[in-house]
């Protein structure tokens, strides 16, 4: 298990990385660096992603647990 300080440092690093990515992407969108998606280009993608996530969650819950410890 990750210690308290290491966990806090990992979480903080991840949040900083996400903030930097968000800032750079937003600035790139403002100056027109990214192409615009055509209308309807992502039609029903959320339905397929949600269905795949639900199936993955169902499989994870239905499969039996491992008898050996994962860490250590």
N, CA, C and O atoms as a Maestro MAE file, in Angstrom:
{
 s_m_m2io_version
 :::
 2.0.0
}

f_m_ct {
 s_m_title
 :::
 protein
 m_atom[288] {
  # First column is atom index #
  i_m_mmod_type
  r_m_x_coord
  r_m_y_coord
  r_m_z_coord
  i_m_residue_number
  s_m_chain_name
  s_m_pdb_residue_name
  s_m_pdb_atom_name
  i_m_atomic_number
  :::
  1 25 0.845 -1.181 0.000 1 A "UNK " " N  " 7
  2 3 0.000 0.000 0.000 1 A "UNK " " CA " 6
  3 2 0.888 1.242 0.000 1 A "UNK " " C  " 6
  4 15 1.948 1.263 0.627 1 A "UNK " " O  " 8
  5 25 0.457 2.236 -0.687 2 A "UNK " " N  " 7
  6 3 1.224 3.473 -0.772 2 A "UNK " " CA " 6
  7 2 1.056 4.249 0.526 2 A "UNK " " C  " 6
  8 15 -0.053 4.356 1.050 2 A "UNK " " O  " 8
  9 25 2.165 4.796 1.054 3 A "UNK " " N  " 7
  10 3 2.118 5.579 2.282 3 A "UNK " " CA " 6
  11 2 1.345 6.870 2.097 3 A "UNK " " C  " 6
  12 15 1.061 7.283 0.973 3 A "UNK " " O  " 8
  13 25 1.009 7.506 3.211 4 A "UNK " " N  " 7
  14 3 0.206 8.723 3.175 4 A "UNK " " CA " 6
  15 2 0.862 9.861 2.415 4 A "UNK " " C  " 6
  16 15 0.206 10.538 1.623 4 A "UNK " " O  " 8
  17 25 2.156 10.080 2.648 5 A "UNK " " N  " 7
  18 3 2.843 11.180 1.957 5 A "UNK " " CA " 6
  19 2 3.026 10.873 0.481 5 A "UNK " " C  " 6
  20 15 2.880 11.755 -0.365 5 A "UNK " " O  " 8
  21 25 3.349 9.613 0.171 6 A "UNK " " N  " 7
  22 3 3.530 9.241 -1.234 6 A "UNK " " CA " 6
  23 2 2.214 9.324 -1.991 6 A "UNK " " C  " 6
  24 15 2.179 9.746 -3.147 6 A "UNK " " O  " 8
  25 25 1.137 8.921 -1.339 7 A "UNK " " N  " 7
  26 3 -0.178 9.001 -1.967 7 A "UNK " " CA " 6
  27 2 -0.558 10.454 -2.221 7 A "UNK " " C  " 6
  28 15 -1.048 10.790 -3.299 7 A "UNK " " O  " 8
  29 25 -0.335 11.311 -1.240 8 A "UNK " " N  " 7
  30 3 -0.655 12.734 -1.400 8 A "UNK " " CA " 6
  31 2 0.177 13.348 -2.520 8 A "UNK " " C  " 6
  32 15 -0.332 14.149 -3.304 8 A "UNK " " O  " 8
  33 25 1.458 12.976 -2.600 9 A "UNK " " N  " 7
  34 3 2.318 13.509 -3.662 9 A "UNK " " CA " 6
  35 2 1.856 13.015 -5.030 9 A "UNK " " C  " 6
  36 15 1.874 13.774 -5.999 9 A "UNK " " O  " 8
  37 25 1.442 11.748 -5.118 10 A "UNK " " N  " 7
  38 3 0.965 11.204 -6.388 10 A "UNK " " CA " 6
  39 2 -0.330 11.885 -6.823 10 A "UNK " " C  " 6
  40 15 -0.502 12.212 -7.997 10 A "UNK " " O  " 8
  41 25 -1.236 12.096 -5.877 11 A "UNK " " N  " 7
  42 3 -2.506 12.759 -6.194 11 A "UNK " " CA " 6
  43 2 -2.257 14.199 -6.621 11 A "UNK " " C  " 6
  44 15 -2.837 14.666 -7.601 11 A "UNK " " O  " 8
  45 25 -1.403 14.898 -5.894 12 A "UNK " " N  " 7
  46 3 -1.092 16.282 -6.245 12 A "UNK " " CA " 6
  47 2 -0.429 16.367 -7.614 12 A "UNK " " C  " 6
  48 15 -0.762 17.243 -8.413 12 A "UNK " " O  " 8
  49 25 0.500 15.469 -7.886 13 A "UNK " " N  " 7
  50 3 1.149 15.448 -9.197 13 A "UNK " " CA " 6
  51 2 0.158 15.181 -10.315 13 A "UNK " " C  " 6
  52 15 0.229 15.808 -11.372 13 A "UNK " " O  " 8
  53 25 -0.769 14.253 -10.090 14 A "UNK " " N  " 7
  54 3 -1.783 13.966 -11.095 14 A "UNK " " CA " 6
  55 2 -2.709 15.142 -11.346 14 A "UNK " " C  " 6
  56 15 -3.071 15.423 -12.489 14 A "UNK " " O  " 8
  57 25 -3.090 15.827 -10.285 15 A "UNK " " N  " 7
  58 3 -3.953 17.004 -10.440 15 A "UNK " " CA " 6
  59 2 -3.236 18.137 -11.163 15 A "UNK " " C  " 6
  60 15 -3.835 18.828 -11.987 15 A "UNK " " O  " 8
  61 25 -1.958 18.329 -10.857 16 A "UNK " " N  " 7
  62 3 -1.186 19.361 -11.557 16 A "UNK " " CA " 6
  63 2 -1.039 19.020 -13.036 16 A "UNK " " C  " 6
  64 15 -1.153 19.900 -13.889 16 A "UNK " " O  " 8
  65 25 -0.788 17.756 -13.343 17 A "UNK " " N  " 7
  66 3 -0.667 17.331 -14.736 17 A "UNK " " CA " 6
  67 2 -1.991 17.540 -15.474 17 A "UNK " " C  " 6
  68 15 -1.992 17.996 -16.617 17 A "UNK " " O  " 8
  69 25 -3.103 17.217 -14.841 18 A "UNK " " N  " 7
  70 3 -4.416 17.415 -15.444 18 A "UNK " " CA " 6
  71 2 -4.691 18.899 -15.682 18 A "UNK " " C  " 6
  72 15 -5.224 19.271 -16.728 18 A "UNK " " O  " 8
  73 25 -4.329 19.746 -14.719 19 A "UNK " " N  " 7
  74 3 -4.532 21.189 -14.870 19 A "UNK " " CA " 6
  75 2 -3.686 21.738 -16.012 19 A "UNK " " C  " 6
  76 15 -4.159 22.572 -16.784 19 A "UNK " " O  " 8
  77 25 -2.443 21.283 -16.128 20 A "UNK " " N  " 7
  78 3 -1.571 21.745 -17.215 20 A "UNK " " CA " 6
  79 2 -2.119 21.301 -18.566 20 A "UNK " " C  " 6
  80 15 -2.159 22.091 -19.509 20 A "UNK " " O  " 8
  81 25 -2.539 20.053 -18.666 21 A "UNK " " N  " 7
  82 3 -3.115 19.558 -19.917 21 A "UNK " " CA " 6
  83 2 -4.367 20.349 -20.284 21 A "UNK " " C  " 6
  84 15 -4.546 20.737 -21.439 21 A "UNK " " O  " 8
  85 25 -5.231 20.586 -19.302 22 A "UNK " " N  " 7
  86 3 -6.462 21.325 -19.559 22 A "UNK " " CA " 6
  87 2 -6.171 22.740 -20.045 22 A "UNK " " C  " 6
  88 15 -6.813 23.234 -20.971 22 A "UNK " " O  " 8
  89 25 -5.196 23.386 -19.410 23 A "UNK " " N  " 7
  90 3 -4.824 24.743 -19.813 23 A "UNK " " CA " 6
  91 2 -4.290 24.762 -21.239 23 A "UNK " " C  " 6
  92 15 -4.705 25.593 -22.046 23 A "UNK " " O  " 8
  93 25 -3.369 23.850 -21.555 24 A "UNK " " N  " 7
  94 3 -2.791 23.824 -22.900 24 A "UNK " " CA " 6
  95 2 -3.844 23.486 -23.953 24 A "UNK " " C  " 6
  96 15 -3.853 24.083 -25.030 24 A "UNK " " O  " 8
  97 25 -4.719 22.550 -23.660 25 A "UNK " " N  " 7
  98 3 -5.756 22.200 -24.620 25 A "UNK " " CA " 6
  99 2 -6.724 23.363 -24.827 25 A "UNK " " C  " 6
  100 15 -7.119 23.649 -25.957 25 A "UNK " " O  " 8
  101 25 -7.104 24.032 -23.742 26 A "UNK " " N  " 7
  102 3 -8.028 25.167 -23.858 26 A "UNK " " CA " 6
  103 2 -7.408 26.304 -24.653 26 A "UNK " " C  " 6
  104 15 -8.074 26.913 -25.490 26 A "UNK " " O  " 8
  105 25 -6.134 26.594 -24.396 27 A "UNK " " N  " 7
  106 3 -5.455 27.640 -25.164 27 A "UNK " " CA " 6
  107 2 -5.351 27.256 -26.636 27 A "UNK " " C  " 6
  108 15 -5.548 28.100 -27.511 27 A "UNK " " O  " 8
  109 25 -5.047 26.001 -26.913 28 A "UNK " " N  " 7
  110 3 -4.983 25.544 -28.299 28 A "UNK " " CA " 6
  111 2 -6.325 25.639 -28.994 28 A "UNK " " C  " 6
  112 15 -6.383 25.956 -30.182 28 A "UNK " " O  " 8
  113 25 -7.396 25.371 -28.282 29 A "UNK " " N  " 7
  114 3 -8.729 25.483 -28.863 29 A "UNK " " CA " 6
  115 2 -9.077 26.937 -29.154 29 A "UNK " " C  " 6
  116 15 -9.716 27.239 -30.162 29 A "UNK " " O  " 8
  117 25 -8.656 27.837 -28.269 30 A "UNK " " N  " 7
  118 3 -8.943 29.265 -28.472 30 A "UNK " " CA " 6
  119 2 -8.248 29.815 -29.720 30 A "UNK " " C  " 6
  120 15 -8.814 30.657 -30.418 30 A "UNK " " O  " 8
  121 25 -7.041 29.353 -30.005 31 A "UNK " " N  " 7
  122 3 -6.313 29.879 -31.169 31 A "UNK " " CA " 6
  123 2 -6.587 29.071 -32.431 31 A "UNK " " C  " 6
  124 15 -6.046 29.377 -33.493 31 A "UNK " " O  " 8
  125 25 -7.429 28.033 -32.322 32 A "UNK " " N  " 7
  126 3 -7.801 27.254 -33.496 32 A "UNK " " CA " 6
  127 2 -6.796 26.181 -33.871 32 A "UNK " " C  " 6
  128 15 -6.712 25.805 -35.040 32 A "UNK " " O  " 8
  129 25 -6.037 25.683 -32.918 33 A "UNK " " N  " 7
  130 3 -5.028 24.663 -33.210 33 A "UNK " " CA " 6
  131 2 -5.652 23.295 -33.469 33 A "UNK " " C  " 6
  132 15 -5.052 22.468 -34.156 33 A "UNK " " O  " 8
  133 25 -6.836 23.042 -32.935 34 A "UNK " " N  " 7
  134 3 -7.465 21.733 -33.092 34 A "UNK " " CA " 6
  135 2 -8.573 21.835 -34.136 34 A "UNK " " C  " 6
  136 15 -9.306 22.824 -34.156 34 A "UNK " " O  " 8
  137 25 -8.706 20.846 -34.992 35 A "UNK " " N  " 7
  138 3 -9.790 20.885 -35.986 35 A "UNK " " CA " 6
  139 2 -11.149 20.696 -35.314 35 A "UNK " " C  " 6
  140 15 -11.268 20.015 -34.296 35 A "UNK " " O  " 8
  141 25 -12.151 21.305 -35.899 36 A "UNK " " N  " 7
  142 3 -13.514 21.180 -35.370 36 A "UNK " " CA " 6
  143 2 -14.135 19.877 -35.864 36 A "UNK " " C  " 6
  144 15 -13.983 19.512 -37.029 36 A "UNK " " O  " 8
  145 25 -14.827 19.188 -34.980 37 A "UNK " " N  " 7
  146 3 -15.507 17.948 -35.358 37 A "UNK " " CA " 6
  147 2 -16.762 18.292 -36.159 37 A "UNK " " C  " 6
  148 15 -17.450 19.264 -35.847 37 A "UNK " " O  " 8
  149 25 -17.059 17.503 -37.183 38 A "UNK " " N  " 7
  150 3 -18.278 17.770 -37.949 38 A "UNK " " CA " 6
  151 2 -19.511 17.480 -37.101 38 A "UNK " " C  " 6
  152 15 -19.456 16.651 -36.193 38 A "UNK " " O  " 8
  153 25 -20.627 18.158 -37.391 39 A "UNK " " N  " 7
  154 3 -21.851 17.892 -36.635 39 A "UNK " " CA " 6
  155 2 -22.256 16.422 -36.765 39 A "UNK " " C  " 6
  156 15 -22.307 15.876 -37.867 39 A "UNK " " O  " 8
  157 25 -22.538 15.801 -35.640 40 A "UNK " " N  " 7
  158 3 -22.915 14.391 -35.637 40 A "UNK " " CA " 6
  159 2 -21.741 13.437 -35.745 40 A "UNK " " C  " 6
  160 15 -21.937 12.232 -35.902 40 A "UNK " " O  " 8
  161 25 -20.529 13.953 -35.665 41 A "UNK " " N  " 7
  162 3 -19.346 13.104 -35.802 41 A "UNK " " CA " 6
  163 2 -19.167 12.130 -34.659 41 A "UNK " " C  " 6
  164 15 -18.566 11.070 -34.836 41 A "UNK " " O  " 8
  165 25 -19.677 12.469 -33.494 42 A "UNK " " N  " 7
  166 3 -19.551 11.602 -32.322 42 A "UNK " " CA " 6
  167 2 -20.910 11.065 -31.877 42 A "UNK " " C  " 6
  168 15 -21.136 10.818 -30.693 42 A "UNK " " O  " 8
  169 25 -21.801 10.890 -32.834 43 A "UNK " " N  " 7
  170 3 -23.151 10.437 -32.524 43 A "UNK " " CA " 6
  171 2 -23.120 9.061 -31.857 43 A "UNK " " C  " 6
  172 15 -22.497 8.134 -32.375 43 A "UNK " " O  " 8
  173 25 -23.776 8.930 -30.735 44 A "UNK " " N  " 7
  174 3 -23.947 7.686 -29.978 44 A "UNK " " CA " 6
  175 2 -22.661 7.132 -29.382 44 A "UNK " " C  " 6
  176 15 -22.661 5.998 -28.905 44 A "UNK " " O  " 8
  177 25 -21.569 7.882 -29.389 45 A "UNK " " N  " 7
  178 3 -20.328 7.399 -28.776 45 A "UNK " " CA " 6
  179 2 -20.527 7.216 -27.274 45 A "UNK " " C  " 6
  180 15 -20.015 6.259 -26.694 45 A "UNK " " O  " 8
  181 25 -21.268 8.127 -26.641 46 A "UNK " " N  " 7
  182 3 -21.495 8.001 -25.197 46 A "UNK " " CA " 6
  183 2 -22.275 6.738 -24.854 46 A "UNK " " C  " 6
  184 15 -22.045 6.136 -23.804 46 A "UNK " " O  " 8
  185 25 -23.191 6.331 -25.723 47 A "UNK " " N  " 7
  186 3 -23.943 5.106 -25.470 47 A "UNK " " CA " 6
  187 2 -23.041 3.878 -25.533 47 A "UNK " " C  " 6
  188 15 -23.137 2.988 -24.688 47 A "UNK " " O  " 8
  189 25 -22.165 3.831 -26.538 48 A "UNK " " N  " 7
  190 3 -21.264 2.689 -26.672 48 A "UNK " " CA " 6
  191 2 -20.243 2.656 -25.542 48 A "UNK " " C  " 6
  192 15 -19.925 1.582 -25.031 48 A "UNK " " O  " 8
  193 25 -19.729 3.804 -25.149 49 A "UNK " " N  " 7
  194 3 -18.758 3.852 -24.046 49 A "UNK " " CA " 6
  195 2 -19.419 3.446 -22.731 49 A "UNK " " C  " 6
  196 15 -18.822 2.717 -21.940 49 A "UNK " " O  " 8
  197 25 -20.629 3.904 -22.493 50 A "UNK " " N  " 7
  198 3 -21.350 3.519 -21.285 50 A "UNK " " CA " 6
  199 2 -21.676 2.036 -21.261 50 A "UNK " " C  " 6
  200 15 -21.584 1.395 -20.214 50 A "UNK " " O  " 8
  201 25 -22.054 1.489 -22.405 51 A "UNK " " N  " 7
  202 3 -22.344 0.059 -22.485 51 A "UNK " " CA " 6
  203 2 -21.086 -0.762 -22.215 51 A "UNK " " C  " 6
  204 15 -21.135 -1.743 -21.473 51 A "UNK " " O  " 8
  205 25 -19.956 -0.367 -22.812 52 A "UNK " " N  " 7
  206 3 -18.698 -1.088 -22.589 52 A "UNK " " CA " 6
  207 2 -18.276 -0.993 -21.124 52 A "UNK " " C  " 6
  208 15 -17.796 -1.972 -20.553 52 A "UNK " " O  " 8
  209 25 -18.449 0.173 -20.515 53 A "UNK " " N  " 7
  210 3 -18.117 0.330 -19.100 53 A "UNK " " CA " 6
  211 2 -19.007 -0.513 -18.207 53 A "UNK " " C  " 6
  212 15 -18.534 -1.088 -17.226 53 A "UNK " " O  " 8
  213 25 -20.291 -0.594 -18.533 54 A "UNK " " N  " 7
  214 3 -21.214 -1.411 -17.741 54 A "UNK " " CA " 6
  215 2 -20.871 -2.890 -17.854 54 A "UNK " " C  " 6
  216 15 -20.932 -3.615 -16.861 54 A "UNK " " O  " 8
  217 25 -20.513 -3.343 -19.039 55 A "UNK " " N  " 7
  218 3 -20.115 -4.744 -19.224 55 A "UNK " " CA " 6
  219 2 -18.837 -5.032 -18.450 55 A "UNK " " C  " 6
  220 15 -18.733 -6.074 -17.802 55 A "UNK " " O  " 8
  221 25 -17.856 -4.124 -18.505 56 A "UNK " " N  " 7
  222 3 -16.605 -4.320 -17.764 56 A "UNK " " CA " 6
  223 2 -16.863 -4.375 -16.259 56 A "UNK " " C  " 6
  224 15 -16.277 -5.202 -15.561 56 A "UNK " " O  " 8
  225 25 -17.729 -3.508 -15.760 57 A "UNK " " N  " 7
  226 3 -18.069 -3.523 -14.338 57 A "UNK " " CA " 6
  227 2 -18.785 -4.815 -13.961 57 A "UNK " " C  " 6
  228 15 -18.503 -5.395 -12.913 57 A "UNK " " O  " 8
  229 25 -19.699 -5.264 -14.795 58 A "UNK " " N  " 7
  230 3 -20.406 -6.512 -14.531 58 A "UNK " " CA " 6
  231 2 -19.440 -7.694 -14.488 58 A "UNK " " C  " 6
  232 15 -19.540 -8.547 -13.606 58 A "UNK " " O  " 8
  233 25 -18.512 -7.747 -15.433 59 A "UNK " " N  " 7
  234 3 -17.524 -8.829 -15.447 59 A "UNK " " CA " 6
  235 2 -16.659 -8.773 -14.195 59 A "UNK " " C  " 6
  236 15 -16.374 -9.807 -13.591 59 A "UNK " " O  " 8
  237 25 -16.240 -7.579 -13.801 60 A "UNK " " N  " 7
  238 3 -15.400 -7.442 -12.606 60 A "UNK " " CA " 6
  239 2 -16.143 -7.874 -11.347 60 A "UNK " " C  " 6
  240 15 -15.531 -8.418 -10.429 60 A "UNK " " O  " 8
  241 25 -17.438 -7.644 -11.290 61 A "UNK " " N  " 7
  242 3 -18.210 -8.025 -10.110 61 A "UNK " " CA " 6
  243 2 -18.586 -9.505 -10.099 61 A "UNK " " C  " 6
  244 15 -18.725 -10.096 -9.028 61 A "UNK " " O  " 8
  245 25 -18.750 -10.106 -11.265 62 A "UNK " " N  " 7
  246 3 -19.189 -11.495 -11.348 62 A "UNK " " CA " 6
  247 2 -18.025 -12.475 -11.216 62 A "UNK " " C  " 6
  248 15 -18.195 -13.547 -10.635 62 A "UNK " " O  " 8
  249 25 -16.859 -12.135 -11.736 63 A "UNK " " N  " 7
  250 3 -15.722 -13.053 -11.671 63 A "UNK " " CA " 6
  251 2 -15.328 -13.307 -10.223 63 A "UNK " " C  " 6
  252 15 -15.404 -12.404 -9.390 63 A "UNK " " O  " 8
  253 25 -14.904 -14.540 -9.916 64 A "UNK " " N  " 7
  254 3 -14.482 -14.829 -8.536 64 A "UNK " " CA " 6
  255 2 -13.197 -14.087 -8.182 64 A "UNK " " C  " 6
  256 15 -12.376 -13.782 -9.048 64 A "UNK " " O  " 8
  257 25 -13.045 -13.807 -6.901 65 A "UNK " " N  " 7
  258 3 -11.850 -13.104 -6.436 65 A "UNK " " CA " 6
  259 2 -10.650 -14.031 -6.491 65 A "UNK " " C  " 6
  260 15 -10.783 -15.250 -6.387 65 A "UNK " " O  " 8
  261 25 -9.471 -13.434 -6.658 66 A "UNK " " N  " 7
  262 3 -8.234 -14.207 -6.647 66 A "UNK " " CA " 6
  263 2 -7.960 -14.693 -5.233 66 A "UNK " " C  " 6
  264 15 -8.268 -14.009 -4.257 66 A "UNK " " O  " 8
  265 25 -7.376 -15.886 -5.134 67 A "UNK " " N  " 7
  266 3 -7.062 -16.410 -3.808 67 A "UNK " " CA " 6
  267 2 -5.700 -15.933 -3.320 67 A "UNK " " C  " 6
  268 15 -5.406 -16.014 -2.128 67 A "UNK " " O  " 8
  269 25 -4.866 -15.436 -4.230 68 A "UNK " " N  " 7
  270 3 -3.551 -14.936 -3.837 68 A "UNK " " CA " 6
  271 2 -3.604 -13.425 -3.718 68 A "UNK " " C  " 6
  272 15 -4.350 -12.777 -4.452 68 A "UNK " " O  " 8
  273 25 -2.835 -12.855 -2.816 69 A "UNK " " N  " 7
  274 3 -2.823 -11.392 -2.692 69 A "UNK " " CA " 6
  275 2 -2.206 -10.744 -3.926 69 A "UNK " " C  " 6
  276 15 -1.272 -11.283 -4.521 69 A "UNK " " O  " 8
  277 25 -2.728 -9.600 -4.299 70 A "UNK " " N  " 7
  278 3 -2.226 -8.905 -5.487 70 A "UNK " " CA " 6
  279 2 -0.895 -8.228 -5.238 70 A "UNK " " C  " 6
  280 15 -0.056 -8.173 -6.136 70 A "UNK " " O  " 8
  281 25 -0.686 -7.716 -4.046 71 A "UNK " " N  " 7
  282 3 0.550 -7.007 -3.720 71 A "UNK " " CA " 6
  283 2 1.208 -7.716 -2.552 71 A "UNK " " C  " 6
  284 15 0.568 -8.016 -1.543 71 A "UNK " " O  " 8
  285 25 2.490 -7.978 -2.705 72 A "UNK " " N  " 7
  286 3 3.227 -8.532 -1.580 72 A "UNK " " CA " 6
  287 2 3.448 -9.956 -1.620 72 A "UNK " " C  " 6
  288 15 4.063 -10.512 -0.709 72 A "UNK " " O  " 8
  :::
 }
 m_bond[287] {
  # First column is bond index #
  i_m_from
  i_m_to
  i_m_order
  :::
  1 1 2 1
  2 2 3 1
  3 3 4 2
  4 3 5 1
  5 5 6 1
  6 6 7 1
  7 7 8 2
  8 7 9 1
  9 9 10 1
  10 10 11 1
  11 11 12 2
  12 11 13 1
  13 13 14 1
  14 14 15 1
  15 15 16 2
  16 15 17 1
  17 17 18 1
  18 18 19 1
  19 19 20 2
  20 19 21 1
  21 21 22 1
  22 22 23 1
  23 23 24 2
  24 23 25 1
  25 25 26 1
  26 26 27 1
  27 27 28 2
  28 27 29 1
  29 29 30 1
  30 30 31 1
  31 31 32 2
  32 31 33 1
  33 33 34 1
  34 34 35 1
  35 35 36 2
  36 35 37 1
  37 37 38 1
  38 38 39 1
  39 39 40 2
  40 39 41 1
  41 41 42 1
  42 42 43 1
  43 43 44 2
  44 43 45 1
  45 45 46 1
  46 46 47 1
  47 47 48 2
  48 47 49 1
  49 49 50 1
  50 50 51 1
  51 51 52 2
  52 51 53 1
  53 53 54 1
  54 54 55 1
  55 55 56 2
  56 55 57 1
  57 57 58 1
  58 58 59 1
  59 59 60 2
  60 59 61 1
  61 61 62 1
  62 62 63 1
  63 63 64 2
  64 63 65 1
  65 65 66 1
  66 66 67 1
  67 67 68 2
  68 67 69 1
  69 69 70 1
  70 70 71 1
  71 71 72 2
  72 71 73 1
  73 73 74 1
  74 74 75 1
  75 75 76 2
  76 75 77 1
  77 77 78 1
  78 78 79 1
  79 79 80 2
  80 79 81 1
  81 81 82 1
  82 82 83 1
  83 83 84 2
  84 83 85 1
  85 85 86 1
  86 86 87 1
  87 87 88 2
  88 87 89 1
  89 89 90 1
  90 90 91 1
  91 91 92 2
  92 91 93 1
  93 93 94 1
  94 94 95 1
  95 95 96 2
  96 95 97 1
  97 97 98 1
  98 98 99 1
  99 99 100 2
  100 99 101 1
  101 101 102 1
  102 102 103 1
  103 103 104 2
  104 103 105 1
  105 105 106 1
  106 106 107 1
  107 107 108 2
  108 107 109 1
  109 109 110 1
  110 110 111 1
  111 111 112 2
  112 111 113 1
  113 113 114 1
  114 114 115 1
  115 115 116 2
  116 115 117 1
  117 117 118 1
  118 118 119 1
  119 119 120 2
  120 119 121 1
  121 121 122 1
  122 122 123 1
  123 123 124 2
  124 123 125 1
  125 125 126 1
  126 126 127 1
  127 127 128 2
  128 127 129 1
  129 129 130 1
  130 130 131 1
  131 131 132 2
  132 131 133 1
  133 133 134 1
  134 134 135 1
  135 135 136 2
  136 135 137 1
  137 137 138 1
  138 138 139 1
  139 139 140 2
  140 139 141 1
  141 141 142 1
  142 142 143 1
  143 143 144 2
  144 143 145 1
  145 145 146 1
  146 146 147 1
  147 147 148 2
  148 147 149 1
  149 149 150 1
  150 150 151 1
  151 151 152 2
  152 151 153 1
  153 153 154 1
  154 154 155 1
  155 155 156 2
  156 155 157 1
  157 157 158 1
  158 158 159 1
  159 159 160 2
  160 159 161 1
  161 161 162 1
  162 162 163 1
  163 163 164 2
  164 163 165 1
  165 165 166 1
  166 166 167 1
  167 167 168 2
  168 167 169 1
  169 169 170 1
  170 170 171 1
  171 171 172 2
  172 171 173 1
  173 173 174 1
  174 174 175 1
  175 175 176 2
  176 175 177 1
  177 177 178 1
  178 178 179 1
  179 179 180 2
  180 179 181 1
  181 181 182 1
  182 182 183 1
  183 183 184 2
  184 183 185 1
  185 185 186 1
  186 186 187 1
  187 187 188 2
  188 187 189 1
  189 189 190 1
  190 190 191 1
  191 191 192 2
  192 191 193 1
  193 193 194 1
  194 194 195 1
  195 195 196 2
  196 195 197 1
  197 197 198 1
  198 198 199 1
  199 199 200 2
  200 199 201 1
  201 201 202 1
  202 202 203 1
  203 203 204 2
  204 203 205 1
  205 205 206 1
  206 206 207 1
  207 207 208 2
  208 207 209 1
  209 209 210 1
  210 210 211 1
  211 211 212 2
  212 211 213 1
  213 213 214 1
  214 214 215 1
  215 215 216 2
  216 215 217 1
  217 217 218 1
  218 218 219 1
  219 219 220 2
  220 219 221 1
  221 221 222 1
  222 222 223 1
  223 223 224 2
  224 223 225 1
  225 225 226 1
  226 226 227 1
  227 227 228 2
  228 227 229 1
  229 229 230 1
  230 230 231 1
  231 231 232 2
  232 231 233 1
  233 233 234 1
  234 234 235 1
  235 235 236 2
  236 235 237 1
  237 237 238 1
  238 238 239 1
  239 239 240 2
  240 239 241 1
  241 241 242 1
  242 242 243 1
  243 243 244 2
  244 243 245 1
  245 245 246 1
  246 246 247 1
  247 247 248 2
  248 247 249 1
  249 249 250 1
  250 250 251 1
  251 251 252 2
  252 251 253 1
  253 253 254 1
  254 254 255 1
  255 255 256 2
  256 255 257 1
  257 257 258 1
  258 258 259 1
  259 259 260 2
  260 259 261 1
  261 261 262 1
  262 262 263 1
  263 263 264 2
  264 263 265 1
  265 265 266 1
  266 266 267 1
  267 267 268 2
  268 267 269 1
  269 269 270 1
  270 270 271 1
  271 271 272 2
  272 271 273 1
  273 273 274 1
  274 274 275 1
  275 275 276 2
  276 275 277 1
  277 277 278 1
  278 278 279 1
  279 279 280 2
  280 279 281 1
  281 281 282 1
  282 282 283 1
  283 283 284 2
  284 283 285 1
  285 285 286 1
  286 286 287 1
  287 287 288 2
  :::
 }
}
